[in-house]
Amino acid sequence: MTVMLASLPAVQAAVHSSGSFPALAPALAFIAPSIFWPYLDGAVVLAVGLFVVIKYGNRRAAGAEKLLNFGPLLFAIPMAVFGTEHFTATAGISQIVPSWMPAHVFWTYLVGTCLLAAALSLAANLRAGLAAALLGLMLFLFVLMIHIPNFAAHPGRFTLAVPLRDLSLSGAALAFAGTKSETWREHRRHVFITLGRFFIAVPAVFFGVESILHPDYVPSIPLNRVTPSWIPGHVLWTYVAGGVLILGGLSLLANRRARLAALCMGLVVLLTVLFVYLPIEAAAPSDIGNSLNYFADTLAYGGGLMLLAQALAPEAAEIVVVASSG
């Protein structure tokens, strides 16, 4: 299969030069290595995660817990997509590595491997707590080492959204790690969950304000793309997502009905994925940078909010127990 995919560029060139079988050109472009592998790896993680959730995760779950059990899977699929791109778009991604670090290609491959391993671990629920903790730490290092310096060099609303996005994903992973590490002391678990709550709350308020101020752009995370006019209610989606993110972020900051806030935010973001980002991605599946990646970005954010809601559940239960015993 690798040999066949590697030969596709030559086949595409032959088709274009000869003018024969023009209808085959889009299909050949779609299965080019840089396009084929992110979709395949995302699909593999999806299949693994669905099997685990349906067979094991939802046996004893009820109500909202059934939905929250899909959080790790929704978070894992984008990690698989992004991890794969470290191998299919190595030249471009290696340029993001800080200039003072040697062996840019090595770090690109290493990060790609870590993202793929974390995706499989979260989807299969194998060593998921450790994987989430390491993933959260890695994403936080990206914020410090890459995104903040980039924002300082090129200040703007979109360059600020990137570190806040990765901060949110880092917080989601850390919060989830706090719930999966049974051997940790209660204080350490609480620290991880609290960090996750704040790492998500502050960016959520910013994302919401940006959505209200710039309703023509895609909802949820402020990405540098205008929502196509053919998306039904495209401006309404942005206003709704913006309002929910502002209210939810403030609730998380105040730690009032935090779990409900995270759940509502996650549901609204996932609805924008379904009704805004998925149609955009389906209209241009071969556009990895401006289609699949935007879809994956927002899916990871929605899944991360579900992880936070899941992490906050034990704390809510403990409050009820304490109140009743007192």
C-alpha positions as CSV (number, residue, x, y, z in Angstrom):
1,M,0.0,0.0,0.0
2,T,2.8,2.4,0.8
3,V,4.4,1.8,-2.6
4,M,1.1,2.4,-4.3
5,L,0.4,5.6,-2.5
6,A,3.9,6.9,-3.1
7,S,3.4,6.5,-6.8
8,L,0.2,8.5,-6.9
9,P,1.9,11.9,-7.6
10,A,3.3,10.4,-10.8
11,V,0.0,9.0,-11.8
12,Q,-1.7,12.3,-11.1
13,A,0.9,14.1,-13.3
14,A,0.3,11.6,-16.1
15,V,-3.5,12.1,-15.9
16,H,-3.2,15.9,-16.0
17,S,-0.6,15.9,-18.8
18,S,-2.5,13.5,-21.0
19,G,-5.9,15.1,-20.4
20,S,-7.4,11.6,-20.2
21,F,-9.9,10.5,-17.6
22,P,-10.4,14.0,-16.1
23,A,-13.1,12.6,-13.7
24,L,-10.4,10.5,-12.0
25,A,-8.3,13.5,-11.0
26,P,-10.3,14.4,-7.9
27,A,-10.4,10.8,-6.7
28,L,-6.6,10.5,-7.2
29,A,-6.0,13.7,-5.4
30,F,-8.1,12.6,-2.5
31,I,-6.1,9.4,-1.9
32,A,-2.7,11.2,-2.1
33,P,-0.6,10.2,0.9
34,S,-0.9,13.6,2.7
35,I,-4.7,13.2,2.5
36,F,-5.2,9.5,2.7
37,W,-3.3,8.8,6.0
38,P,-4.9,11.5,8.2
39,Y,-8.4,10.3,7.3
40,L,-7.4,6.6,7.7
41,D,-5.8,7.1,11.1
42,G,-8.7,9.2,12.3
43,A,-11.1,6.4,11.1
44,V,-9.1,3.7,12.9
45,V,-9.2,5.6,16.2
46,L,-12.9,6.2,15.7
47,A,-13.5,2.5,15.2
48,V,-11.5,1.5,18.2
49,G,-13.1,4.1,20.4
50,L,-16.7,3.3,19.4
51,F,-16.0,-0.4,20.1
52,V,-14.7,0.4,23.6
53,V,-17.4,2.9,24.5
54,I,-20.3,0.7,23.2
55,K,-19.0,-2.6,24.7
56,Y,-17.6,-1.3,28.0
57,G,-18.1,2.4,28.6
58,N,-21.9,2.7,28.5
59,R,-22.9,-0.6,30.3
60,R,-23.5,1.1,33.6
61,A,-23.7,4.7,32.5
62,A,-27.0,6.6,32.6
63,G,-28.3,9.9,31.3
64,A,-25.6,12.5,30.6
65,E,-22.9,10.0,31.5
66,K,-23.5,8.0,28.4
67,L,-22.8,11.1,26.3
68,L,-19.8,12.1,28.4
69,N,-18.2,8.7,27.8
70,F,-17.7,9.8,24.2
71,G,-15.5,12.7,25.3
72,P,-12.2,10.8,25.2
73,L,-13.0,9.5,21.7
74,L,-13.9,12.9,20.4
75,F,-10.7,14.3,21.8
76,A,-8.6,11.4,20.5
77,I,-9.7,11.5,16.8
78,P,-8.2,15.0,16.2
79,M,-5.0,13.9,18.0
80,A,-4.7,11.0,15.5
81,V,-5.2,13.4,12.6
82,F,-2.7,15.9,13.8
83,G,-0.2,13.2,14.7
84,T,-0.4,11.7,11.3
85,E,0.2,15.1,9.7
86,H,3.6,15.2,11.4
87,F,4.6,12.4,9.1
88,T,2.8,13.5,5.9
89,A,3.6,17.2,6.2
90,T,6.9,17.0,7.9
91,A,8.7,19.8,6.0
92,G,6.1,22.4,6.9
93,I,5.5,21.3,10.5
94,S,9.3,21.1,11.2
95,Q,9.5,24.8,10.6
96,I,7.3,25.5,13.6
97,V,9.9,23.9,15.9
98,P,11.7,26.7,17.8
99,S,14.8,27.8,16.0
100,W,17.1,27.2,19.0
101,M,16.2,23.5,19.1
102,P,18.4,21.2,17.0
103,A,17.1,18.3,14.8
104,H,13.7,19.8,13.8
105,V,12.7,16.8,11.8
106,F,13.4,14.5,14.8
107,W,11.1,16.6,17.1
108,T,8.4,16.6,14.4
109,Y,8.4,12.8,14.2
110,L,8.6,12.5,18.0
111,V,5.6,14.7,18.6
112,G,3.7,12.9,15.8
113,T,4.4,9.6,17.5
114,C,3.3,10.9,20.9
115,L,0.0,12.3,19.5
116,L,-0.8,9.0,17.8
117,A,0.1,7.0,20.9
118,A,-2.1,9.3,23.1
119,A,-5.0,9.0,20.6
120,L,-4.9,5.3,20.7
121,S,-4.5,5.2,24.5
122,L,-7.5,7.5,25.0
123,A,-9.7,5.7,22.5
124,A,-8.9,2.3,23.8
125,N,-8.9,3.4,27.5
126,L,-5.5,1.9,28.0
127,R,-3.2,3.8,30.4
128,A,-5.5,6.7,29.5
129,G,-4.6,8.7,32.6
130,L,-0.9,8.7,32.0
131,A,-1.4,9.4,28.3
132,A,-3.7,12.4,29.1
133,A,-1.2,13.8,31.7
134,L,1.7,13.6,29.2
135,L,-0.4,15.0,26.4
136,G,-1.6,17.9,28.6
137,L,2.0,18.7,29.5
138,M,3.1,18.6,25.9
139,L,0.4,20.9,24.8
140,F,1.2,23.3,27.6
141,L,4.8,23.3,26.4
142,F,3.6,24.2,22.9
143,V,1.9,27.2,24.4
144,L,5.0,28.4,26.2
145,M,7.7,27.5,23.6
146,I,5.9,28.1,20.2
147,H,2.6,30.0,20.4
148,I,3.3,32.7,22.9
149,P,6.6,33.7,21.1
150,N,4.7,33.7,17.8
151,F,2.0,35.9,19.2
152,A,4.6,38.3,20.6
153,A,6.2,38.5,17.1
154,H,2.9,38.8,15.3
155,P,0.2,40.1,17.6
156,G,-3.4,39.6,16.4
157,R,-6.7,38.0,17.3
158,F,-5.9,34.8,15.4
159,T,-2.3,34.4,16.7
160,L,-3.8,34.9,20.2
161,A,-6.5,32.3,19.6
162,V,-3.9,29.6,18.9
163,P,-2.2,29.6,22.3
164,L,-5.6,29.9,24.0
165,R,-6.8,26.9,22.0
166,D,-3.9,24.7,23.0
167,L,-4.2,25.9,26.6
168,S,-7.8,24.7,26.5
169,L,-6.8,21.3,25.1
170,S,-4.1,21.1,27.7
171,G,-6.5,21.8,30.5
172,A,-9.0,19.2,29.2
173,A,-6.3,16.6,29.1
174,L,-5.0,17.4,32.6
175,A,-8.5,17.4,34.1
176,F,-9.2,14.0,32.5
177,A,-5.9,12.8,33.8
178,G,-7.0,13.8,37.3
179,T,-10.0,11.5,37.1
180,K,-8.1,8.5,35.8
181,S,-5.2,8.4,38.2
182,E,-6.6,6.5,41.1
183,T,-3.2,6.2,42.8
184,W,-2.8,10.0,43.2
185,R,-3.6,11.7,46.4
186,E,-6.9,13.6,46.5
187,H,-5.0,17.0,46.6
188,R,-3.1,16.3,43.4
189,R,-6.2,15.2,41.6
190,H,-8.0,18.4,42.7
191,V,-5.1,20.5,41.4
192,F,-5.2,18.9,38.0
193,I,-9.0,19.3,37.7
194,T,-8.8,22.9,38.9
195,L,-6.0,23.8,36.5
196,G,-8.1,22.3,33.7
197,R,-11.1,24.3,34.7
198,F,-9.1,27.6,34.6
199,F,-7.2,26.7,31.4
200,I,-10.6,26.2,29.7
201,A,-12.5,29.0,31.4
202,V,-10.4,32.0,30.3
203,P,-10.1,31.1,26.6
204,A,-13.8,30.3,26.5
205,V,-14.7,33.9,27.5
206,F,-12.3,35.2,24.9
207,F,-13.6,32.9,22.2
208,G,-17.2,33.9,23.0
209,V,-16.4,37.6,22.8
210,E,-14.6,37.2,19.5
211,S,-17.6,35.3,18.1
212,I,-20.0,38.1,19.1
213,L,-17.7,40.8,17.7
214,H,-16.9,38.9,14.4
215,P,-20.1,36.8,13.6
216,D,-19.1,36.3,10.0
217,Y,-16.2,34.0,11.0
218,V,-16.6,30.4,11.9
219,P,-18.0,29.8,15.4
220,S,-16.5,28.4,18.6
221,I,-12.7,28.9,18.2
222,P,-11.7,32.1,16.3
223,L,-10.2,30.7,13.2
224,N,-9.2,32.7,10.2
225,R,-12.0,31.6,7.9
226,V,-15.3,33.2,7.1
227,T,-18.3,30.9,7.4
228,P,-19.7,30.2,3.9
229,S,-23.0,31.9,3.2
230,W,-24.5,28.6,2.1
231,I,-24.3,27.3,5.7
232,P,-27.9,27.6,7.0
233,G,-28.0,30.2,9.8
234,H,-24.3,30.7,9.6
235,V,-24.3,34.0,11.6
236,L,-26.8,32.6,14.1
237,W,-24.5,29.7,14.9
238,T,-21.7,32.1,15.8
239,Y,-23.9,34.3,18.0
240,V,-25.3,31.2,19.9
241,A,-21.8,29.7,20.4
242,G,-20.4,33.0,21.5
243,G,-23.1,33.6,24.1
244,V,-22.9,30.1,25.5
245,L,-19.0,30.2,25.7
246,I,-19.1,33.5,27.5
247,L,-21.7,32.4,30.1
248,G,-20.1,29.0,30.4
249,G,-16.6,30.4,30.8
250,L,-17.8,32.8,33.6
251,S,-19.5,29.9,35.3
252,L,-16.3,27.9,35.2
253,L,-14.3,30.9,36.6
254,A,-16.8,31.3,39.5
255,N,-17.0,27.5,39.9
256,R,-20.8,27.7,40.0
257,R,-22.7,24.9,38.2
258,A,-19.3,24.2,36.5
259,R,-20.1,20.7,35.3
260,L,-23.4,21.9,33.7
261,A,-21.6,24.8,32.1
262,A,-18.9,22.5,30.6
263,L,-21.5,20.1,29.3
264,C,-23.6,22.8,27.7
265,M,-20.5,24.4,26.1
266,G,-19.4,21.0,24.8
267,L,-22.8,20.3,23.3
268,V,-23.0,23.6,21.6
269,V,-19.4,23.3,20.2
270,L,-20.1,19.8,18.9
271,L,-23.3,21.0,17.3
272,T,-21.3,23.7,15.4
273,V,-18.9,20.8,14.4
274,L,-21.9,18.9,13.0
275,F,-23.8,21.7,11.3
276,V,-21.0,24.1,10.3
277,Y,-17.6,22.4,10.2
278,L,-18.6,19.0,8.8
279,P,-20.4,20.5,5.8
280,I,-17.3,22.7,5.1
281,E,-15.1,19.7,5.4
282,A,-17.3,17.6,3.2
283,A,-17.3,20.3,0.5
284,A,-13.5,20.2,0.3
285,P,-12.2,17.0,1.8
286,S,-8.8,17.3,0.2
287,D,-8.1,20.7,1.7
288,I,-6.3,19.5,4.8
289,G,-5.2,22.9,6.1
290,N,-8.4,24.9,5.7
291,S,-11.0,22.1,6.0
292,L,-10.0,18.9,7.8
293,N,-7.8,20.8,10.3
294,Y,-10.5,23.3,11.2
295,F,-12.9,20.4,11.7
296,A,-10.4,18.6,13.9
297,D,-9.6,21.7,15.9
298,T,-13.2,22.3,16.9
299,L,-13.9,18.6,17.4
300,A,-11.0,18.4,19.9
301,Y,-12.3,21.5,21.7
302,G,-15.8,20.1,22.0
303,G,-14.4,16.8,23.1
304,G,-12.2,18.6,25.6
305,L,-15.2,20.3,27.1
306,M,-16.8,16.9,27.6
307,L,-13.6,15.7,29.3
308,L,-13.8,18.6,31.7
309,A,-17.5,17.9,32.4
310,Q,-16.6,14.3,33.1
311,A,-13.8,15.4,35.4
312,L,-16.0,17.7,37.4
313,A,-18.6,15.1,38.0
314,P,-16.9,13.4,41.0
315,E,-16.4,16.8,42.7
316,A,-20.1,17.5,42.4
317,A,-20.9,14.2,43.9
318,E,-18.6,14.8,46.8
319,I,-20.2,18.2,47.5
320,V,-23.6,16.5,47.8
321,V,-22.3,13.8,50.1
322,V,-20.6,16.4,52.4
323,A,-23.7,18.6,52.5
324,S,-26.0,15.6,53.4
325,S,-23.6,14.3,56.1
326,G,-23.3,17.7,57.6
